Amino acid sequence: MVGGPSKDSGGITGHPVMSVWVDFEGSLRVEGNGRRMDGYWIAADDIVDDPVRIVKGTASVPALHPWGA
């Protein structure tokens, strides 16, 4: 989950489904280009962090075995 209310102080807490709650401001930027999607976090102090790239295509996924097999 990315984002939240515009106010980040004064007793606001994270949602119960969130495993981590960090109290700082910033934005997630997502850019699409053909079969590629890039995303990164821009903090309020203009520091860019947490880059991620997803490329659409075929993938080889190993078969999953049931528990105990």
Rosetta blueprint (number, residue, H / E / L):
1 M L
2 V L
3 G L
4 G L
5 P L
6 S L
7 K L
8 D L
9 S L
10 G L
11 G L
12 I L
13 T L
14 G L
15 H L
16 P L
17 V L
18 M L
19 S L
20 V L
21 W L
22 V L
23 D L
24 F L
25 E L
26 G E
27 S E
28 L E
29 R E
30 V E
31 E E
32 G E
33 N E
34 G L
35 R L
36 R E
37 M E
38 D E
39 G E
40 Y E
41 W E
42 I E
43 A E
44 A L
45 D L
46 D L
47 I L
48 V E
49 D E
50 D E
51 P E
52 V E
53 R E
54 I E
55 V E
56 K L
57 G L
58 T L
59 A L
60 S L
61 V L
62 P L
63 A L
64 L L
65 H L
66 P L
67 W L
68 G L
69 A L
